[in-house]
Amino acid sequence: MEPDFIAFQPTAERDPDGSKLRGVLSAHFTLERARVQRAVLVHWLAALGVLVWLAAARPGWLPAGAHRLLLAGWAVSAAAAAATILREWRWRVRRDAVVAGIRAELPRNT
């Protein structure tokens, strides 16, 4: 099986310097990196949530200092996940705006 790939060749009249294509691809790849970061943080948050749940279910399982540290780690992870979700959303909006701008410039076939 051959690996999948996509080749782009911008035309001289629509994108002479390739900046439009570069802008779309840059926004798309940044969005993909944000998606991966979000997925990792959400899974990390779930794993910490299991530890928080175990610590709540078995009160003597962890010392008091470790309990607070675990809760603080969970709270920081939740804030990081929320920030990453917002970053992903921002890059999706930016990519879609760039694509919409390019589509608006294309000639209409009627």
KOLVO-880091 format. One line per field, with one value per atom (N, C-alpha, C): residue number from 1; residue in three letters; atom name; x, y, z. Coordinates in steps of 0.05 Angstrom, whole numbers, plus 5000, padded with zeros to 4 digits. Each point is the difference from the previous one (the first is absolute). Layout:
BEGIN
num [NUM|...]
residu [ALA|...]
atome [CA|...]
px [X|...]
py [Y|...]
pz [Z|...]
This chain:
BEGIN
num [1|1|1|2|2|2|3|3|3|4|4|4|5|5|5|6|6|6|7|7|7|8|8|8|9|9|9|10|10|10|11|11|11|12|12|12|13|13|13|14|14|14|15|15|15|16|16|16|17|17|17|18|18|18|19|19|19|20|20|20|21|21|21|22|22|22|23|23|23|24|24|24|25|25|25|26|26|26|27|27|27|28|28|28|29|29|29|30|30|30|31|31|31|32|32|32|33|33|33|34|34|34|35|35|35|36|36|36|37|37|37|38|38|38|39|39|39|40|40|40|41|41|41|42|42|42|43|43|43|44|44|44|45|45|45|46|46|46|47|47|47|48|48|48|49|49|49|50|50|50|51|51|51|52|52|52|53|53|53|54|54|54|55|55|55|56|56|56|57|57|57|58|58|58|59|59|59|60|60|60|61|61|61|62|62|62|63|63|63|64|64|64|65|65|65|66|66|66|67|67|67|68|68|68|69|69|69|70|70|70|71|71|71|72|72|72|73|73|73|74|74|74|75|75|75|76|76|76|77|77|77|78|78|78|79|79|79|80|80|80|81|81|81|82|82|82|83|83|83|84|84|84|85|85|85|86|86|86|87|87|87|88|88|88|89|89|89|90|90|90|91|91|91|92|92|92|93|93|93|94|94|94|95|95|95|96|96|96|97|97|97|98|98|98|99|99|99|100|100|100|101|101|101|102|102|102|103|103|103|104|104|104|105|105|105|106|106|106|107|107|107|108|108|108|109|109|109|110|110|110]
residu [MET|MET|MET|GLU|GLU|GLU|PRO|PRO|PRO|ASP|ASP|ASP|PHE|PHE|PHE|ILE|ILE|ILE|ALA|ALA|ALA|PHE|PHE|PHE|GLN|GLN|GLN|PRO|PRO|PRO|THR|THR|THR|ALA|ALA|ALA|GLU|GLU|GLU|ARG|ARG|ARG|ASP|ASP|ASP|PRO|PRO|PRO|ASP|ASP|ASP|GLY|GLY|GLY|SER|SER|SER|LYS|LYS|LYS|LEU|LEU|LEU|ARG|ARG|ARG|GLY|GLY|GLY|VAL|VAL|VAL|LEU|LEU|LEU|SER|SER|SER|ALA|ALA|ALA|HIS|HIS|HIS|PHE|PHE|PHE|THR|THR|THR|LEU|LEU|LEU|GLU|GLU|GLU|ARG|ARG|ARG|ALA|ALA|ALA|ARG|ARG|ARG|VAL|VAL|VAL|GLN|GLN|GLN|ARG|ARG|ARG|ALA|ALA|ALA|VAL|VAL|VAL|LEU|LEU|LEU|VAL|VAL|VAL|HIS|HIS|HIS|TRP|TRP|TRP|LEU|LEU|LEU|ALA|ALA|ALA|ALA|ALA|ALA|LEU|LEU|LEU|GLY|GLY|GLY|VAL|VAL|VAL|LEU|LEU|LEU|VAL|VAL|VAL|TRP|TRP|TRP|LEU|LEU|LEU|ALA|ALA|ALA|ALA|ALA|ALA|ALA|ALA|ALA|ARG|ARG|ARG|PRO|PRO|PRO|GLY|GLY|GLY|TRP|TRP|TRP|LEU|LEU|LEU|PRO|PRO|PRO|ALA|ALA|ALA|GLY|GLY|GLY|ALA|ALA|ALA|HIS|HIS|HIS|ARG|ARG|ARG|LEU|LEU|LEU|LEU|LEU|LEU|LEU|LEU|LEU|ALA|ALA|ALA|GLY|GLY|GLY|TRP|TRP|TRP|ALA|ALA|ALA|VAL|VAL|VAL|SER|SER|SER|ALA|ALA|ALA|ALA|ALA|ALA|ALA|ALA|ALA|ALA|ALA|ALA|ALA|ALA|ALA|ALA|ALA|ALA|THR|THR|THR|ILE|ILE|ILE|LEU|LEU|LEU|ARG|ARG|ARG|GLU|GLU|GLU|TRP|TRP|TRP|ARG|ARG|ARG|TRP|TRP|TRP|ARG|ARG|ARG|VAL|VAL|VAL|ARG|ARG|ARG|ARG|ARG|ARG|ASP|ASP|ASP|ALA|ALA|ALA|VAL|VAL|VAL|VAL|VAL|VAL|ALA|ALA|ALA|GLY|GLY|GLY|ILE|ILE|ILE|ARG|ARG|ARG|ALA|ALA|ALA|GLU|GLU|GLU|LEU|LEU|LEU|PRO|PRO|PRO|ARG|ARG|ARG|ASN|ASN|ASN|THR|THR|THR]
atome [N|CA|C|N|CA|C|N|CA|C|N|CA|C|N|CA|C|N|CA|C|N|CA|C|N|CA|C|N|CA|C|N|CA|C|N|CA|C|N|CA|C|N|CA|C|N|CA|C|N|CA|C|N|CA|C|N|CA|C|N|CA|C|N|CA|C|N|CA|C|N|CA|C|N|CA|C|N|CA|C|N|CA|C|N|CA|C|N|CA|C|N|CA|C|N|CA|C|N|CA|C|N|CA|C|N|CA|C|N|CA|C|N|CA|C|N|CA|C|N|CA|C|N|CA|C|N|CA|C|N|CA|C|N|CA|C|N|CA|C|N|CA|C|N|CA|C|N|CA|C|N|CA|C|N|CA|C|N|CA|C|N|CA|C|N|CA|C|N|CA|C|N|CA|C|N|CA|C|N|CA|C|N|CA|C|N|CA|C|N|CA|C|N|CA|C|N|CA|C|N|CA|C|N|CA|C|N|CA|C|N|CA|C|N|CA|C|N|CA|C|N|CA|C|N|CA|C|N|CA|C|N|CA|C|N|CA|C|N|CA|C|N|CA|C|N|CA|C|N|CA|C|N|CA|C|N|CA|C|N|CA|C|N|CA|C|N|CA|C|N|CA|C|N|CA|C|N|CA|C|N|CA|C|N|CA|C|N|CA|C|N|CA|C|N|CA|C|N|CA|C|N|CA|C|N|CA|C|N|CA|C|N|CA|C|N|CA|C|N|CA|C|N|CA|C|N|CA|C|N|CA|C|N|CA|C|N|CA|C|N|CA|C|N|CA|C|N|CA|C|N|CA|C|N|CA|C|N|CA|C|N|CA|C|N|CA|C|N|CA|C|N|CA|C|N|CA|C|N|CA|C|N|CA|C]
px [5017|4983|5018|4994|5015|4991|5019|4992|4983|4981|4983|5014|4997|5011|4983|5002|4986|5021|4999|5018|4984|5011|4987|5019|4989|5015|4983|5006|4985|5005|4979|5003|5011|5013|5013|4979|4976|4981|4986|4994|4985|5018|5023|5018|5029|5009|5026|5024|4999|5022|4995|4976|4994|4992|4996|4994|4973|4980|4973|5001|5013|5002|5017|5021|5017|4984|4983|4983|4980|4987|4981|5014|5022|5014|5012|5010|5011|4978|4977|4977|4990|5000|4990|5019|5026|5018|5001|4998|4998|4975|4978|4975|5004|5013|5005|5017|5021|5016|4983|4983|4982|4981|4990|4983|5014|5025|5016|5005|5007|5005|4974|4978|4974|4995|5004|4994|5018|5026|5018|4992|4993|4993|4974|4981|4974|5004|5017|5006|5015|5019|5015|4981|4981|4980|4983|4992|4985|5015|5026|5017|5003|5004|5001|4973|4979|4973|4996|5010|4998|5015|5024|5015|4986|4988|4984|4977|4986|4978|5009|5022|5011|5007|5012|5007|4976|4978|4975|4986|5002|4987|5014|5026|5016|5016|4988|5013|5028|5006|5027|5021|4992|5017|5024|4996|5021|5003|5024|5004|4986|4994|4986|5014|5026|5016|4998|5001|4998|4972|4980|4972|4998|5010|4999|5016|5023|5016|4986|4986|4985|4977|4986|4978|5010|5023|5012|5009|5011|5009|4976|4978|4976|4989|5000|4989|5017|5026|5018|4996|4998|4995|4973|4980|4974|5002|5015|5003|5016|5021|5016|4983|4983|4982|4980|4989|4982|5014|5025|5015|5006|5006|5006|4975|4977|4975|4994|5005|4996|5020|5025|5020|4992|4991|4991|4977|4981|4977|5010|5018|5010|5014|5016|5013|4981|4978|4980|4986|4993|4988|5019|5025|5019|5004|5002|5003|4976|4976|4975|4998|5009|4999|5019|5023|5019|4988|4989|4988|4976|4984|4977|5009|5022|5010|5010|5012|5010|4976|4980|4976|4985|5000|4986|5013|5027|5014|4997|4992|4997|4977|5003|4978|4977|4976|4976|4993|4994|4991|4969|4988|4970|4990]
py [4976|5024|5025|5018|5025|5019|5016|5020|5022|5010|5021|5027|5016|5026|5018|5025|5020|5020|5005|5019|5025|5023|5025|5015|5011|5018|5025|5021|5025|5012|5011|5012|5028|5009|5026|5023|4996|5021|5002|4978|5000|5004|4989|5001|5001|5023|5001|4993|5009|4995|4976|4988|4977|5007|5026|5009|4990|4999|4991|4971|4983|4972|4996|5015|4999|5008|5020|5009|4979|4987|4979|4976|4992|4977|5006|5024|5007|5000|5012|5000|4971|4984|4972|4984|5002|4984|5009|5026|5010|4990|4999|4989|4971|4984|4972|4996|5017|4999|5006|5020|5007|4977|4986|4977|4978|4995|4979|5009|5025|5010|4998|5007|4998|4971|4981|4972|4990|5007|4991|5012|5026|5012|4989|4995|4989|4971|4985|4973|5001|5019|5004|5009|5017|5009|4977|4982|4977|4981|4996|4983|5013|5026|5013|4998|5002|4998|4973|4979|4973|5000|5012|5002|5017|5022|5016|4984|4985|4984|4979|4986|4980|5013|5023|5014|5008|5007|5007|4975|4978|4975|4987|5003|4988|5023|5013|5023|4996|4977|4996|4991|4999|4990|5018|5026|5020|5018|5009|5020|5026|5017|5025|5018|5002|5016|4990|4974|4988|5004|4999|5005|5028|5020|5027|5004|4987|5001|4988|4977|4987|5017|5013|5017|5025|5011|5023|4992|4977|4990|4996|4990|4996|5028|5019|5027|5013|4998|5012|4986|4974|4985|5008|5004|5008|5028|5018|5027|4998|4983|4996|4988|4981|4988|5020|5017|5021|5020|5007|5019|4987|4974|4987|4997|4995|4999|5027|5021|5027|5005|4991|5004|4984|4976|4984|5014|5010|5014|5024|5016|5024|4993|4979|4992|4988|4987|4990|5024|5020|5024|5014|5002|5013|4984|4974|4984|5002|4999|5002|5028|5020|5028|5002|4988|5001|4984|4977|4984|5015|5012|5015|5024|5013|5022|4991|4977|4989|4991|4988|4991|5024|5022|5024|5012|4995|5011|4982|4975|4982|5008|4996|5007|4980|5010|4984|4987|4974|4986|5000|5013|5001|4988]
pz [5000|5000|5000|4982|4999|5021|5011|5020|4986|5015|4990|5001|4980|5000|4982|5004|4984|4989|4974|4988|4991|5007|4992|4981|4980|4982|4996|5015|4996|4972|4989|4974|5002|4979|5001|5001|4989|5001|5027|5013|5025|5025|4999|5024|4990|4989|4987|5019|5024|5019|5019|4998|5017|5028|5005|5028|5010|4982|5008|5009|4984|5006|5026|5002|5024|5025|4997|5023|5008|4981|5006|5013|4989|5011|5028|5004|5026|5021|4994|5019|5005|4979|5003|5017|4996|5016|5028|5005|5027|5014|4985|5011|5007|4984|5005|5025|5004|5024|5025|4997|5023|5006|4980|5005|5016|4992|5014|5029|5004|5027|5017|4988|5015|5007|4982|5005|5023|4999|5021|5027|5001|5025|5011|4983|5009|5011|4988|5010|5026|5002|5025|5022|4994|5019|5010|4981|5008|5019|4994|5017|5028|5001|5026|5014|4985|5012|5013|4988|5013|5026|5001|5025|5021|4991|5019|5011|4983|5008|5020|4995|5018|5027|4999|5025|5016|4986|5014|5011|4985|5009|5023|5001|5022|5014|5019|5012|5011|5011|5011|4980|4975|4979|4995|5001|4996|5024|5006|5021|4992|5019|4995|4980|5002|4981|4972|4997|4973|4988|5018|4992|4987|5015|4990|4974|4999|4975|4977|5004|4979|4990|5019|4992|4985|5009|4986|4972|4997|4974|4982|5011|4984|4991|5018|4993|4979|5002|4980|4973|5001|4975|4987|5017|4989|4987|5013|4988|4974|4999|4976|4977|5007|4980|4989|5018|4991|4981|5007|4983|4973|5000|4975|4983|5012|4985|4987|5014|4989|4977|5004|4979|4975|5004|4977|4985|5015|4989|4984|5011|4987|4973|5000|4975|4980|5009|4981|4987|5015|4989|4981|5007|4982|4974|5002|4975|4983|5012|4985|4987|5013|4988|4976|5002|4978|4976|5005|4978|4988|5017|4990|4983|5007|4985|4972|4999|4975|4983|5012|4985|4988|5015|4990|4976|4997|4977|4975|5004|4977|4982|4974|4982|5004|4997|5004|4973|5001|4976|5001|4981|5000|4974]
